[in-house]
Amino acid sequence: MKLTNNQDLTSIVMSEIDNVATLLKEVEAGESLQYAINGRKETVTAKQAIPFGHKIAIKAIHPSEHIVKYGQVIGAAIVEISPGEHVHVHNIEGIRGRGDKKKGEHHS
């Protein structure tokens, strides 16, 4: 099913498994954002100001749970993230190998 009017969408969700949306504009705290998932228009309210191009949680994300954007895992939550919260380096960590560490090696 296709939406008939995508002009009012303010964020992008590419997959039904995504738990974040990518912002198409800068948003202020309390601003409602629209996105489409499975042909349905959904809304989430920003809990803080979020820059253009950054991510916003569209579902509750628990610590250690994968962050999924465009159907791909991009990291893991390090804290509880509520719908409407900014999702960025302050609350997620990469889960792929860093490349600067050998297996079993620890940096201080």
C-alpha positions in Angstrom: 0.0 0.0 0.0 1.4 3.4 -1.0 0.8 6.7 0.8 -0.9 9.2 -1.4 0.9 12.2 0.1 4.5 11.9 1.4 5.0 15.7 1.4 4.3 16.0 5.1 6.8 13.2 6.1 9.6 14.7 8.3 11.6 11.5 8.8 12.5 8.3 7.0 12.0 4.7 8.0 13.0 2.2 5.4 12.2 -1.1 7.0 9.5 -2.5 9.3 12.3 -3.7 11.6 13.7 -0.2 12.1 13.5 1.2 15.6 14.8 4.6 14.6 13.8 7.2 12.0 16.3 9.5 10.2 15.3 13.2 10.4 14.7 15.2 7.2 14.8 18.4 9.1 16.0 19.9 12.4 13.4 19.5 15.1 12.7 21.2 18.4 11.7 19.5 21.7 8.0 18.8 21.6 7.7 18.8 17.8 5.7 16.0 16.2 7.4 14.1 13.4 5.7 12.0 10.7 7.1 8.9 9.1 5.6 6.0 7.1 6.0 2.3 7.9 4.2 -0.5 6.1 2.2 2.1 4.2 0.8 3.7 7.4 1.7 7.2 8.5 2.9 7.3 12.1 3.9 10.1 14.5 6.5 10.5 17.2 7.1 13.5 19.4 10.7 14.7 19.9 11.8 14.8 23.5 14.7 17.2 22.8 16.0 19.3 19.9 17.6 17.0 17.3 19.7 18.1 14.3 18.9 17.4 10.6 20.0 13.9 9.5 20.2 12.5 13.1 18.1 9.6 14.4 15.1 9.5 16.6 13.8 6.4 18.4 10.4 5.3 17.2 10.1 2.4 19.6 11.4 1.7 23.1 15.0 0.4 22.9 16.5 -1.4 25.9 20.1 -1.5 26.9 22.2 -3.9 24.7 19.3 -4.0 22.1 20.3 -3.5 18.5 19.7 -0.1 16.9 18.2 -0.8 13.4 18.3 1.8 10.7 17.3 1.1 7.1 17.0 -2.6 8.0 20.6 -2.8 9.2 22.0 -3.1 12.7 24.2 0.1 13.3 25.0 -0.4 17.0 23.6 -1.2 20.4 21.9 0.9 23.0 24.0 1.6 26.1 21.0 2.9 28.1 17.2 2.8 27.9 16.0 4.9 25.0 12.4 6.0 24.8 10.4 6.8 21.7 11.1 10.4 20.7 14.6 10.5 22.1 17.7 11.5 20.1 19.7 8.4 19.2 23.4 9.2 18.7 26.8 8.5 20.1 25.8 9.5 23.6 23.4 6.5 23.9 24.7 3.9 21.4 27.9 2.0 20.8 29.3 0.3 17.8 29.2 -3.5 17.8 31.5 -4.1 14.9 35.2 -4.7 15.4 37.1 -1.5 15.8 40.0 -2.6 13.7 42.6 -1.0 16.1 42.3 -3.9 18.6 43.3 -7.5 18.3 40.9 -10.1 19.7 41.3 -10.2 23.5 43.4 -6.9 23.6 42.1 -4.1 25.9 42.8 -0.4 25.7 42.8 1.7 28.8 
